[in-house]
Amino acid sequence: MGCPYKAIADDTRRKILEFLSQGESAAGDIASKFDISKPAISNHLKILKEAEIVNERKVRQNRLYSLNNNKIENMRYFLASLTGKDSQSMRAQ
């Protein structure tokens, strides 16, 4: 398992997460939104998957990616705890 905070330190990976916030997407569709090679996108997705920030499922020959909402919420609560906000105020937002 990779470090989720290290995984989101990269700008391209943050943009991939923003894209996936709109819903599940195939690797090829994700790659078409970026001006970098498909192998590079594949590597970014691998890092996000190892950090458990994204989920991957195989449908026939396609790999579909989606956000792991539980992991992202855990990260959000941890970061909020650093600023002194309690979980109740976070849920109200």
C-alpha positions in Angstrom: 0.0 0.0 0.0 1.4 3.4 -1.0 1.0 6.6 0.9 -2.1 8.5 -0.2 -0.7 11.9 0.7 2.4 11.3 -1.4 0.1 10.0 -4.2 -1.8 13.3 -4.3 1.3 15.4 -4.2 1.5 15.1 -8.0 -0.5 17.6 -10.1 -1.4 15.1 -12.8 -2.8 12.6 -10.2 -4.8 15.4 -8.6 -6.3 16.2 -12.0 -7.1 12.5 -12.6 -8.9 12.5 -9.2 -10.9 15.6 -10.3 -11.8 13.8 -13.5 -12.9 10.7 -11.6 -15.0 12.8 -9.2 -17.5 13.0 -12.1 -17.9 9.2 -12.1 -16.3 5.9 -13.1 -14.2 6.0 -16.2 -12.1 3.7 -18.4 -8.4 4.1 -18.5 -8.5 5.1 -22.2 -11.1 7.8 -21.5 -8.9 9.2 -18.7 -5.8 9.1 -21.0 -7.7 11.0 -23.7 -8.1 14.0 -21.3 -4.4 14.5 -20.8 -1.5 15.5 -23.1 0.8 12.7 -21.9 1.3 9.1 -23.0 -1.0 6.3 -22.1 1.8 4.4 -20.3 2.3 7.6 -18.1 -1.4 7.7 -17.3 -1.3 4.0 -16.5 1.5 4.6 -14.1 -0.3 7.4 -12.4 -3.4 5.2 -12.0 -1.3 2.4 -10.6 0.1 4.8 -7.9 -3.4 6.0 -7.0 -4.6 2.4 -6.9 -1.7 1.3 -4.7 -2.5 4.2 -2.4 -6.1 2.9 -2.3 -7.4 6.3 -3.5 -9.0 4.8 -6.6 -10.7 1.5 -7.2 -10.2 -0.6 -10.3 -12.5 -3.1 -11.8 -12.1 -5.1 -14.9 -15.0 -5.4 -17.4 -14.0 -7.6 -20.3 -10.8 -6.0 -21.6 -11.4 -2.6 -20.0 -10.2 -1.4 -16.7 -12.6 1.0 -15.1 -11.5 3.4 -12.4 -13.5 5.2 -9.7 -12.8 7.1 -6.5 -12.5 5.2 -3.2 -14.8 7.5 -1.3 -14.1 5.9 2.1 -10.3 6.5 1.8 -10.8 10.1 0.6 -13.2 10.7 3.5 -10.7 9.3 6.0 -8.0 11.6 4.5 -10.4 14.5 4.8 -11.1 13.9 8.4 -7.5 13.5 9.3 -6.6 16.8 7.6 -9.5 18.5 9.3 -8.2 17.3 12.6 -5.0 19.1 12.0 -6.8 22.4 11.9 -8.8 21.8 15.0 -12.1 21.3 13.2 -14.2 18.6 14.7 -16.0 15.9 12.6 -19.4 17.5 13.2 -18.5 20.8 11.7 -16.9 18.9 8.7 -20.2 17.0 8.1 -22.1 20.3 8.0 -20.1 21.5 5.1 
